[in-house]
Amino acid sequence: MTLLEQITADMTSAMKSQDKFTLSVLRMLKSALQMEKISKMHDLNDDEVIAVVKRQVKQRKDSITEYEKFNKTEEVENLNKEIEVMSKYLPAELSEEELSKMIDEAVNEVKPESVKDMGKVMKYVTEKAGNRADMGTVSKMVKERLS
């Protein structure tokens, strides 16, 4: 069963169980996936679906930081619940230790001379980690390692 089929099946079960919150989140996600499908002009594979889900989760995390500035706790709670629902469709992320090992490999392989070579190291880590790492975290770790 593909990830898209799983999301559709979960939508159906949320309808049957009358879980309105989960249903609305999955509908938003399905809408974003449909928009991506239209823009790419082909059916999405699992990697593309994961990329869209990650983008949706990132948007909500960005919104949380904005809402926290204005003490809107109810909105923050709702966004955290939405992230929780969407996270079920993401692969398990790599731990910081695993990322650190991967960055060490990249540094040994690429042999960067300065922070200017950060792009080369990031490219290597991105190829190895795929969708299993938050690239913002990776970027910070690589920057620390190279400075």
Order of alpha helices (4+ residues) and beta strands (2+ residues): alpha-alpha-alpha-alpha-alpha-alpha-alpha
